[in-house]
Amino acid sequence: MRYPRGASRAPRSTRLAVGACVLAAGLVAGAPAAHPAPAAAAPIRVQGCTGAFDCDMSSRINAVNAYLSGRPGVTGYVVRDRNTGAVYSNSNANTLIWTASTIKLAIAEDLINRERVGAIVITPQDRGLMEHMLATSNDNAADILWAKFSGPDHQAFNRAFRANGMTNLTPRPTGGARPFPDWGFQQCTAADLDRLMSNVLDHMNPADRDYLTGLLRNADVDQHWGVWGAGAAMRPGLKNGWSQERSGWVVNSVGFAGPGERYTLAIMNNLGHSGGYEDGEQTTTHVAQLLFQGRA
């Protein structure tokens, strides 16, 4: 039995084993607050052509909701237009679901923020682990970074996660020898991931933000699903997560798309025992396709 860990995955005969090689960008001086305040959530709604979204996006959201009504499991999602401030969250956006490897985005943001203010030193080896953790969703890299930087009480990351927008994040007992909390045993909501993504884009030091978004755009080809469904023209970046745990499969995706990272999307698909990994990959990808492909 596999418990919620980011890289548990059903085998695929077409799986590609090529890892993306990501180069670190330089950091510049000028430190933000150690833990930027969470981005405020705009009202959750879809209105008509004169409302929060234009006619085209309103129609796309309606198409997503119709699509999800026939898909397996429970799906929560939040789509945000950073240019207009329009936000839509569906009825499951505040449902707690295992984070799987989407939490690795929060780990990377906190490490970069802490280094920016001089609270920690990230060695070249640490940076390589962080980049590998994002590019290929490597669990061992996350384990090493968590053990090194979570602090004596193992709470340092969790405190930062909440400060960076994941206000509903709930660590769960590991049920084993790992100290509590552990990155692989956490639950959050799609709304939490939405606020996390907004925090990265709106509150990080600009050089750090550009470095991190560059890593998300260079995710390994094996992760080209979920928000990646926006299409190459939208220059998406993402962090995906998938796990098979006792109650079934969870498949999640959080990221951005469009010029200047205009749109963000957080989607969490708790399949339970009603579907498998492939179903979750298809659901998350098609949601992004419906929302963003061909969108200006």
GUMIRO-586944 format. One line per field, with one value per residue (C-alpha): residue number from 0; x, y, z negated. Coordinates in nm, 4 decimals. Layout:
// GUMIRO-586944
n = NUM	... $
xx = X	... $
yy = Y	... $
zz = Z	... $
//
This chain:
// GUMIRO-586944
n = 0	1	2	3	4	5	6	7	8	9	10	11	12	13	14	15	16	17	18	19	20	21	22	23	24	25	26	27	28	29	30	31	32	33	34	35	36	37	38	39	40	41	42	43	44	45	46	47	48	49	50	51	52	53	54	55	56	57	58	59	60	61	62	63	64	65	66	67	68	69	70	71	72	73	74	75	76	77	78	79	80	81	82	83	84	85	86	87	88	89	90	91	92	93	94	95	96	97	98	99	100	101	102	103	104	105	106	107	108	109	110	111	112	113	114	115	116	117	118	119	120	121	122	123	124	125	126	127	128	129	130	131	132	133	134	135	136	137	138	139	140	141	142	143	144	145	146	147	148	149	150	151	152	153	154	155	156	157	158	159	160	161	162	163	164	165	166	167	168	169	170	171	172	173	174	175	176	177	178	179	180	181	182	183	184	185	186	187	188	189	190	191	192	193	194	195	196	197	198	199	200	201	202	203	204	205	206	207	208	209	210	211	212	213	214	215	216	217	218	219	220	221	222	223	224	225	226	227	228	229	230	231	232	233	234	235	236	237	238	239	240	241	242	243	244	245	246	247	248	249	250	251	252	253	254	255	256	257	258	259	260	261	262	263	264	265	266	267	268	269	270	271	272	273	274	275	276	277	278	279	280	281	282	283	284	285	286	287	288	289	290	291	292	293	294	295 $
xx = 0.0000	0.1390	0.0673	0.0503	0.3908	0.4432	0.5888	0.3851	0.2534	0.1015	0.3474	0.2990	0.4447	0.5011	0.6737	0.9707	1.2767	1.4456	1.4994	1.4882	1.8156	1.7448	2.0069	1.9955	1.9462	2.1484	2.0006	2.0135	2.0217	1.7138	1.5234	1.1471	0.9785	1.0793	0.7253	0.5210	0.1589	-0.0894	-0.2574	-0.6160	-0.8793	-1.1168	-1.4900	-1.5721	-1.8196	-1.8859	-2.1046	-2.2219	-2.0431	-2.0490	-1.9421	-1.6138	-1.5123	-1.5800	-1.8219	-1.5533	-1.4048	-1.7490	-1.8426	-1.5182	-1.5841	-1.9346	-1.7860	-1.5407	-1.8192	-2.0238	-1.7204	-1.6410	-1.9978	-1.9251	-1.5727	-1.4731	-1.3979	-1.4191	-1.2496	-1.1853	-1.0402	-0.9710	-0.8957	-0.7674	-0.7115	-0.4308	-0.4889	-0.8513	-0.8620	-1.1449	-1.1490	-1.3707	-1.3742	-1.6021	-1.8028	-1.5158	-1.2409	-1.2335	-1.2332	-0.9243	-0.7323	-0.3848	-0.1321	0.0960	0.3906	0.2254	0.3622	0.7107	0.6324	0.5703	0.8966	1.0943	0.9332	1.0148	1.3748	1.4316	1.2662	1.4720	1.7945	1.7003	1.6875	1.9978	1.8142	1.9714	2.2445	2.1461	2.4533	2.4985	2.4040	2.0859	1.9975	2.0464	1.8132	1.5521	1.5642	1.5438	1.2506	1.0608	1.1706	1.1131	0.9109	1.1851	1.0742	1.4225	1.5310	1.2298	1.3107	1.6670	1.5645	1.2855	1.5199	1.7804	1.5598	1.2408	1.3989	1.4360	1.0582	0.9991	0.7537	0.9546	0.8104	0.4544	0.4695	0.5884	0.3279	0.0476	0.2135	0.2426	-0.1286	-0.1978	-0.4197	-0.6145	-0.3060	-0.3397	-0.0471	-0.1409	0.0362	0.2780	0.1910	0.5560	0.9058	0.9120	0.8893	0.5600	0.4841	0.6284	0.5941	0.4333	0.1520	-0.0279	-0.3714	-0.4857	-0.7496	-0.7439	-0.7998	-0.4771	-0.2828	-0.4364	-0.3148	0.0271	0.0649	-0.0480	0.1997	0.4854	0.3895	0.2918	0.5102	0.8469	1.1545	1.1298	1.4578	1.3566	1.0114	1.1605	1.4002	1.1193	0.8779	1.1605	1.1952	0.8205	0.8268	1.1033	0.9270	1.0292	0.8362	0.6860	0.4918	0.3494	-0.0113	-0.2469	-0.1952	0.0333	-0.2896	-0.3077	-0.0830	0.2650	0.1439	0.0401	0.3888	0.2616	0.4571	0.3440	0.3968	0.1998	0.1301	-0.0018	-0.0290	-0.2018	-0.3043	-0.5409	-0.8541	-0.7442	-0.5746	-0.5164	-0.3972	-0.3311	-0.1846	-0.1066	0.0522	0.0149	-0.0382	-0.0532	0.1551	0.3070	0.1616	-0.1799	-0.3835	-0.3336	-0.5043	-0.5112	-0.6896	-0.7105	-0.8731	-0.9504	-1.0476	-1.0909	-1.1566	-1.3698	-1.0762	-0.7026	-0.4007	-0.4785	-0.8269	-0.6813	-0.4218	-0.6909	-0.9244	-0.6668	-0.5276	-0.8659	-0.9723	-0.6678	-0.7381	-1.0978	-0.9980	-0.6923	-0.6294	-0.6816	-0.7332	-0.5523 $
yy = 0.0000	0.3411	0.6381	1.0013	1.0662	1.2948	1.0543	0.7376	0.6677	0.3966	0.2694	0.3873	0.2136	0.5477	0.7080	0.9181	0.9079	1.2241	1.4744	1.8454	2.0220	2.3556	2.6235	2.8429	3.2138	3.4641	3.6369	4.0120	4.2240	4.3611	4.1420	4.1123	4.0115	3.6624	3.5322	3.7549	3.8078	3.5836	3.7236	3.8141	3.6083	3.8041	3.7283	3.3801	3.4048	3.3848	3.6558	3.7445	3.9500	4.2614	4.0795	3.9501	3.7665	3.8488	3.6431	3.4128	3.3176	3.2855	3.0426	2.8503	2.8184	2.6912	2.4341	2.3209	2.2759	2.0744	1.8585	1.7952	1.6858	1.3688	1.3033	1.0615	1.1802	1.5202	1.8119	2.1536	2.4333	2.8078	3.0150	3.3712	3.6559	3.8606	4.1490	4.2113	4.0535	3.8205	3.4902	3.1847	2.8945	2.5979	2.4354	2.1974	2.4595	2.4556	2.0772	1.9340	1.6980	1.5458	1.7923	1.5242	1.6967	2.0356	2.1154	2.1148	2.4530	2.5881	2.4302	2.5959	2.9360	2.9291	2.8194	3.1002	3.3573	3.2473	3.2670	3.6135	3.7536	3.5661	3.3224	3.0205	2.9419	2.7295	2.5437	2.4458	2.0921	2.2189	2.4223	2.1206	1.9207	2.1969	2.2178	1.8399	1.8395	2.0780	1.9513	1.5804	1.5872	1.3878	1.2722	1.1952	1.5531	1.6810	1.4445	1.5766	1.9428	1.8877	1.7161	1.9912	2.3017	2.2146	2.3132	2.1336	2.1150	2.0236	2.3161	2.5803	2.4964	2.4649	2.8052	2.9549	2.7687	2.9309	3.2740	3.2380	3.1792	2.8143	2.8999	2.5721	2.3505	2.0564	1.8235	1.4646	1.2072	0.9992	0.6745	0.5743	0.6686	1.0017	1.3118	1.4967	1.6940	1.5608	1.7152	1.4020	1.3895	1.7203	1.8221	2.1543	2.2988	2.4285	2.7732	2.7273	2.6427	2.9439	3.1743	3.0080	3.0656	3.4267	3.4759	3.3538	3.5842	3.8932	3.8985	3.7375	3.9420	3.9947	3.8165	3.5225	3.5111	3.5002	3.2247	3.0158	3.0690	2.9704	2.6406	2.5806	2.6447	2.3878	2.0987	1.7584	1.6352	1.3693	1.6483	1.8053	1.7656	1.9508	2.3271	2.2376	2.1774	2.5562	2.4983	2.6107	2.9495	3.0348	2.9539	2.7629	2.6755	2.4299	2.1958	1.8741	1.6229	1.2694	0.9984	0.6715	0.6428	0.4309	0.6050	0.6028	0.8312	1.2062	1.4028	1.7788	2.0650	2.4288	2.6861	2.9825	3.0595	3.3561	3.6706	3.7938	3.4911	3.6528	3.3484	3.1070	2.7737	2.5436	2.2127	1.9172	1.5902	1.3413	1.0306	0.7991	0.4534	0.5844	0.6292	0.5980	0.8116	0.8347	0.9676	1.2405	1.3395	1.3644	1.5661	1.8224	1.8649	1.9089	2.1695	2.3777	2.3216	2.4380	2.7459	2.8668	2.7210	2.9979	3.2567	3.5903 $
zz = 0.0000	0.0939	-0.1287	-0.0116	0.1426	0.4383	0.6923	0.6411	0.9845	1.1972	1.4607	1.8170	2.1177	2.2861	1.9887	2.0919	1.8705	1.9869	1.7054	1.7678	1.6974	1.5341	1.4803	1.1730	1.2274	1.0269	0.7221	0.6751	0.3641	0.1944	-0.0503	-0.0870	-0.4088	-0.5136	-0.4690	-0.2355	-0.3297	-0.1497	0.1566	0.0762	0.2521	0.4723	0.4598	0.5851	0.8702	1.2401	1.3802	1.7273	1.9880	1.7700	1.4544	1.3137	1.6327	1.9953	2.2043	2.3405	2.0032	1.8447	2.1205	2.0683	1.6948	1.7626	2.0019	1.7327	1.4794	1.7281	1.8045	1.4386	1.3670	1.5622	1.4398	1.1599	0.8095	0.6428	0.8207	0.6708	0.8779	0.8737	1.1829	1.1499	1.3963	1.2434	1.4859	1.3893	1.0427	1.1448	0.9560	0.9821	0.7358	0.7813	0.5019	0.4087	0.3978	0.0164	-0.0199	-0.1912	0.0379	0.0085	0.1500	0.2987	0.4691	0.5182	0.1709	0.3263	0.4801	0.1287	0.0075	0.2875	0.2299	-0.1406	-0.0870	0.1626	-0.0656	-0.3653	-0.1699	-0.0418	-0.3968	-0.5111	-0.7387	-0.5669	-0.3174	-0.0185	0.1049	0.4697	0.3656	0.1980	0.5051	0.7269	0.5045	0.5137	0.8916	0.9232	0.6796	0.9064	1.2491	1.1941	0.8690	0.7000	0.3540	0.2234	0.2920	0.0963	-0.1912	-0.2175	-0.2048	-0.4572	-0.7020	-0.6687	-0.6793	-0.8723	-1.2038	-1.5384	-1.5825	-1.2149	-1.1937	-1.0045	-0.6654	-0.7912	-0.9557	-0.6273	-0.4228	-0.6203	-0.6077	-0.2314	-0.1795	-0.2587	-0.5544	-0.5487	-0.5233	-0.7621	-0.8398	-0.9121	-1.1305	-0.9284	-1.1010	-1.0925	-1.1983	-1.0133	-1.2343	-1.2321	-1.0236	-0.7000	-0.3543	-0.2110	-0.4675	-0.4255	-0.3046	-0.1626	0.0681	0.4237	0.2708	0.0709	0.3861	0.5608	0.2820	0.2848	0.6599	0.6231	0.3394	0.5580	0.8447	0.6458	0.3325	0.4012	0.4819	0.8624	0.9360	0.7165	0.8741	1.2227	1.1182	0.9716	1.2612	1.4951	1.3103	1.3335	1.7084	1.7449	1.5739	1.7050	2.0089	1.7821	1.6097	1.9249	1.8182	1.5854	1.6281	1.9197	2.1130	2.1614	2.4635	2.5625	2.6877	2.3302	2.1926	1.8895	1.5783	1.3136	1.0243	1.0429	0.7689	0.7709	0.5094	0.4407	0.0792	-0.1237	0.0019	0.3674	0.6170	0.5919	0.8972	0.8678	1.0692	0.9896	1.2162	1.4483	1.8159	2.0490	2.1091	1.7857	1.6032	1.6466	1.5455	1.2581	1.2073	0.9057	0.9517	0.7147	0.8193	0.5404	0.7351	0.4392	0.5800	0.8671	1.1034	1.1487	1.2244	1.5962	1.5200	1.3001	1.5568	1.8226	1.6003	1.4880	1.8394	2.0058	1.7507	1.8491	2.2170	2.1812	1.9836	2.1713	2.5172	2.7713	2.4981	2.5369 $
//
